[in-house]
Amino acid sequence: VVYTQSEILQREVYLFERLDSPNREPMKHLKAICFLRPTKENVELLVQELRRPKYSVYFIYFSNVISKSDVKALAEADEQEVVAEVQEFYGDYIAVNPHVFSLNLLGCCRGRSWDQAQLTRTTQGLTALLLSLKKCPMIRYQLSSEPAKRLAECVKQVITKEYELFDFRRTEVPPLLLILDRSDDAITPLLNQWTYQAMVHELLGINNNRIDLSRVPGISKDLREVVLSAENDEFYANNMYLNFAEIGTNIKNLMEDFQRRKPKEQQKLESIADMKAFVENYPQFKKMSGTVSKHVTVVGELSRLVAERNLLEVSEVEQELACQNDHSSALQSVRRLLQSPRVSELDAARLVMLYALRYERHGSSGLPALLEELRGRGGTDRYRKVTPGWGQAGGSSDAPQDL
């Protein structure tokens, strides 16, 4: 995600392998750089590797803090003394954008409590981020959230235990780690988004900056999976936060610019200078051609889904539910969309959820009838989830608390 394969090749790294790949051939003429998480499984794989080394020298980098016992196990396995270096290089998270990171976790909680393994992983990722940014923060968390409190306590424990690692130069205003519970805002995740990156994520799905387009009707082989990264795609970097209407205009401008730069089919190469100019310009043309094809395909598929799922009208009703206070009109609009075959099962369920959040206690609430209509559409039970109520953690205030 951070480094493209082309950029790595420019650093004279020519072979990419996984430690758990079977049947790797010995290549004693090569040096190996190992970058891995300090898990028990990875340490054991590395121990097995060092007992029968396939490369001449090993430079080992762990993405987080590694225990002394694991370092000892590696040292004992290195009987042929092939390890040149062992370091901690804190990058135990996925850097999606310059200001967004992810741990690629799904379902962190069971009900309203942390899954212990996910809590441990989240703590590791968060402390690695702090170490890579060289921050020893003051921690505040949302008082009404028990998961936020647990995470804050775990991060604080790591900072206390590894106090030497977190001994950074003090600043006049200490950095702040603010931990909020996303479930505190139930409405925003139910609304359709209309900026480029958010629409792609919502309608197509982004996984580590990769988009699977294999289900797009008539898609070419080269475009079944595309990468959208602001680091390597200037058009995406400039348009990722713009509204969908603006994207259409900018795509048109991109195509016109591409047409102007496109080499003429019968371009004459009559001299060495002509050939040199063609060779110099061709990579840029090829890159621009890929950018145009990619974004035209992505925007075209977004447009198709918006029309197919009637998302313009669905989104209008969502905004009415979230921002206005006209119960009669809202109920009528939701009922009309529930009866439309173009509205997807997911969008129908989300509309009823929004209605319930806003008007469940209204004197003329039509929620029971809407739920009945939702059930009548068939297959919507998988969106129903009953979570027992839980008390406030440490009081009724939602104000963040210091740790």
N, C-alpha and C positions, 0 to 999 in steps of 0.2 A: 504493500500500500504506500509506503514512504518512498521507495526507490524502484524505478522501473528496471526491467531486465537489461534494457539497452544501456542504462546508466551504469549498472553493475559490470556489464561487459567492458565498458570503457575503463574500468578499474582493474582490468585483466583478471576478472573472475569468470572462468569459462565453463565450470561444471556446477550444477545445482543438484544436490542429493538430500534425501531425508535419512536420519539415523536409523529409522525403522524400515527402510527399504530393503527387501530381501535381494540376495544375489548381487550385491555390489562388487565390482571388480577391484582388486588392489591396484593402486596407482602411486607407487612410491616416489615418482618424480614430482608429485604435486604436494603443495602445502594445503592444509584444511583450516578453514575458519568455521567454528561451530557457534551458532547463536541459538539459544534455546531457553525455555522456562525452567527454573530449578525445581521441577517436580520429581517425585520419587521414580516415576517411570522413565523420565529423561535421564536422570542420573544413572539408573541401572543400564539403560541403553548405551550411555557413554562409557560406563565401566566395561561392558562387553566389547565395545569398540577399541578401547585402549589395551585390552588384553591381546587383541589380534588387530593391530593397527593396519589400515589400508593406505595411509598416506605417510609422508616423511615427517611432517611436523604438524602439531595441532595448536591452534590459538583458540581458547575456549572463552566465550562470553555468555554470561547468564543475564537474563532480562530482569532479574530481581535479586534480593538478598538470598544467599545460599548459606546453609548451615556449615559449621566447622566439621561436623561428622561426615557430611557429604563430600567436602573437600578432601578429608582424610581417605575416604573410600576411593576417590579418583586417584589420589597419590599412590595408594597401595596397588591399584590396578595398572599404573603406568610403569611397569617393570622395564620396558624398553626405552624409557625416558624420552618419549616423543612429544610431551606437552611442553611448549615453550612459554605459554602464558595462560593464566586464569584470571578473569576480571568480571566484575559486576557492571553491566551497562544497562541502566534502568530504562527499559522500554517495554514494560509488561502490559501493553495496551495497544489498541489499533488506532493510529492517528488518521482519522477519516478526512478531516480538513484541518487547516492551521489552528482553528479554535474549537474543534469538536473531536473527542475521542470516544471509543466504544470498547467494551469488553466482550461483545458478541454473546451476551447472556440472554436467555429466554426463560421467563418464569422464575424470577429470583425468590419469590415468596410463596409460601403455602398458606392460603388465607391471608391473614394479616401479619404473619410471622415469617422471618427469614428462613429459607432453606440453608442449613449450616454450611454446606459446601459452597453455595453461591455467595454467602456472606464472607467466607474466607477469601474467595477469588476476588470479590469486589474490593475488599480491604487491601489485598495485594496489588491490584491494579491502581488503586487510588494512591497508595503510599509510593509506588513506583513513579507515578506522575509527579508527585511532590518532590521526589528525589531528583528526577530529570529536570525539573524546573528550578531546583535548589530553593525550595520554599519550606519553611517550618511555620505553619500557619496557626493562627487562633481558630478554633473550630466552633462553629455555631450550628445548631440543628433545630428542626421544627419540633416544638414541644408536643404537639398533638400526635406525633407519629412515633410509635415504638420502633419500627424498623430504622428510621432516621437516627434515633437515639443509640440503637445498638451499633450501627455503622460508625457513628461518631466515637463511641467508646472504643471500638476495635482499632480505629485509626490512631486514636490517642495512645493506646497501649503499645502499638508498634513504634510510634515516635518516642515514647518513654524508654522502651527496651533498646532501640537502636539510636540512642541520643547522640552518639558520636557522628553517625551518618548525617543527622539533621542539624549539625552544629554549623549553620550558615551565618554569614554576616548579618547582624540585626539591622533592620531598616527602621526609620522613624515611625512609619505607620506599618504595623505588622500585617503580613498577608492574611486573608480571611478565606477559610474553607467553609462554605455555606451548604449544608445538606438539607435538601427539601424532598418531600414525598410527592411524587408525580400524581398519586391518586387523590391528592387534595383538590385538584382541578379535574373534575369528571367530564366537563363539557368540551374543552378544546380537542381532545383526541377523537371525539365523535363528529367533528366538522371536516368536510372535504376542504383540501388546501388548493390554492390556485397560483402558487409560485412554482417555477420550473423544477427545482430540486425536490420540493415537497410533493409535487404531483407525481414525479417519477417514482419517488419512494412509496407513495400511497397506492398508485395504480399499477406500477410494474414491479416494484421491489428493488432495493439496492442492497447488495451484500458485499461489503468491503470495496465499495466503488464500482462493483460489477453489476450489470443488468442483464438478466436472462430474457432474450427476445425470441427464443426458439418457438414460442407459441403464436407469434405474430403471423397472420395469414400471408403466404407468399414471400416469406423472409428469405434472403439469400444466405448462403452458407457462411460468408464472411461476417455477417452481422447478427448471428444467432446469440452471441454474447459480446457486449461492448463495455468499455470502461469509461466512466464519467469521473474525471478527477480535475479539480481546479488547478492542481499543480502542473498538469501537462496539457490542458485544453483551455486555450485562451477564451474561446467563445463561451464555454461552460462557466468559466470563472467570472466573466462579465455579465452573464445572464441568469445565474442560478437562483437569484433572489427576485427576479423580475416577474411580473404577472404574466399569465399565459397569453393574453392579448398582445403584449409587447413582444413576446417570444416569436410569434408568427411574423411580425414585421421584421424583426432582426434576422430570422431565418431567410426571409426573402432578400434582405440586403446581403447576407452571407453568400447566397447563391449567385447574386448578380456580380459580386466581387470575384467569385470563383470563375464565372464565365469570362470576365475581363482578362483574368490571368491565365486562362486555359491556353496551352500551346496550340497553335494551328496544326491541323492534321497534316497538312502538306508543308510543314516548316522546312525550309531549305537549310541544310548544313553544308555550306559551300566552303567554309574556312575553318581553321583550327579554333579561331575565336568564337565562331558560331557553335561549334561542338562544346567548347569549354563553357559558354554561357548556358547552353541547354543542360549540361551535366550539373552545373551549379544550381540551376533553378528547379531541376526535376524533383529533388527530395522535398523541397518546400511545396511544390505543386502536389506531390503525392500525399503529403501530410494534410494539406488543405482539402484534397479530394476525400480522404478518410473522414475528416471532421464534418464536411458537408453531408456525406452519406449517412453518417451516424446520427447527426442531429435531425436531419430530415426524416429519417426512419423513426426516431424516438418521438418527435413531435407529431408525426403522422399517426402513430399508434395511440398517443394520448388523445388526439382529436377523435379518433375512432371510438375509444372507450367512453369519452365524454358524451358523444352522441348516442352510443348504444345503451348506456346506463342512464340517460336523461339527467346527467349530473348538474346541468345548469339550473334546471327547475328544482332538483333535490337540494342543491346548495342554497338556493333562494329561500326555501322553506326552513332549512337549518338555521340560516341567519335570522329569519323571523322568530324562530323558537328561542334563539340565544339572546337576541338583542331587543325584541319588542315585547309588549305586554298586552296582546290582543288574543285572549283565549279562544273565542269563537272562530276567528279567522284561522288560527293555528290548527285547531282541531279539524276544521274542514279541509285544510290543505294537506294534513297528514293522511286523512282518510282517502282523499283523492289519489295520492301517490301510492298508498298501499294497494289500491285497486288497479294500478297500472302494471301491466306485464313487463314493461321496460325497466322498472325499478328493481334492482337486484335484491336478493335476500338480505345481504349484508346492509345495504343502504336502508332497506325497510326497517330492519332491527334497530339501526342507529337512530332513525327518525323517532321511533317509539321510545327509545331510551331518552333522547333529548326532551320529548314531550313529558315523560315521567319525571325527569329531573326538575322541569319547570312547573308543571301543573298537577303533580300527583295529589297535592292537598287542596286543590281548587274545589270550590263548592260544586261546580258542574263538571268535574273531571270525567273525561271519556276514556280513561286508561283501561278499565276492564274490557270495553268493547274493542279498543285498539289491539289489546293482547289477543283477543279472540280472533280478530281479523288476521293478525300476524301468524297465529297457529294455523289458520285456514289456508295460508299460503303454502304450508308444508315445509318441514325440515328446518324450522327456525329455532327449535329447542336447543341446538348446540350453542346458541348465543346467550342462553339463559344461565345465570350463575347466582346461587343464593349464598351470600356471605353473612354469617352471624355478626351482630353488632359487637363492637368492642369499646372499652372505656378509654378515656383520654389518658395519655401517659403523663403523669405528674401534674395533672390539673386540667382546667378547661381552656386555658389560653393557647392560642395558636402562635404566639410570639416565639421566635427562635431563642434558644437557651445556650449559654456558654458552657463549654466543657474545658 
